[in-house]
Amino acid sequence: MAASVVAISHDHYLNIRQHGAVESPHLQADAGLLCIAIANLLDNAVKYSPPGEIAIDIHSDAGQTELRIRDHGPGLPAGQAELIFERYRRGEHT
């Protein structure tokens, strides 16, 4: 569901890879909030990266699951990473 934001982009495509367990990982999380968080990350990847691949890598090992979203955008300017969790805050590009 969260990936639909990439599906409507004409300039990007999604590549999802799962490493580790063959089965889908079992997560103890609020499904709605997790979906919103992932959708926001993918939306930012579509908005702020050049056309091309947006990759999701899922690593599962020993009861731990790690999700990485990767694009080819400029990233955050130095010193702004701690600000990304402030509501309505955007990174400033120099």
Order of alpha helices (4+ residues) and beta strands (2+ residues): alpha-beta-alpha-beta-beta
